[in-house]
């Protein structure tokens, strides 16, 4: 019974991750008018799925990091109740944010859920210093880096005439490729974080675990991404094709680099950060919406922690 709850909970968190995050890599394609929302979403979902499958072969470091070892006692890590509570807490956090149209970090939700379920299960042995060093620091640091690189990259590309304000066929091809690379990197970085919750399922070949997570991420994106897509594509900043290309190039570069160094950055923070950096440079940032997104980001960790703690207390009575 508990194993079934765990598997369903992981499927739920993967679905909500896709709904909230599949558009992040391709938001600039839609926001710049390069293509339609649905076309961008299909492209983002396909390339995210490819990244998810690739993660099964080249992202073992992130799988180990999100197993929870070093953060909570091993007895909890091997407990289906604990892992199911982590998945449920993170999934509900992403679900509520998606309903409101806010792009939040599933990574942050998972970190908060690890903390909350750990406190509920064994509050005296949660290693907060490990959480800060291995998870929270790269997560909070990445938006500032992305914003800086987004603005600087656009100015450099514009000076080199590689990011013209008007559409050209060459620019469109490069934009699609960079947005696809950003989505591929997202799949590469996010999938191991959720697949790690399946490590204790008896006799499960983790390749099938990766595939199951990848499929649920794709379904979530295709069926429930419209609200977040509008926020990312239209409400952070106005942009033209050249600016959109610069943003997707920065997102792809940062998330790919983080994945190969086993750093759990948030594609949400990197994507929004790069868009905001360009919006600051062009003076087209929509600050009211940016502030609303920042409030949602700050709320993600405590929300994930609270929901996971409640889930653990409920599941442990089953």
PyMOL commands that set and color helices and strands:
alter all, ss='L'
color gray80, all
select helices_A, chain A and resi 2-21+24-31+37-58+60-65+74-77+80-100+106-125+128-159+169-198+206-224+226-235+241-260+267-282+287-315
alter helices_A, ss='H'
color red, helices_A
deselect
rebuild
show_as cartoon
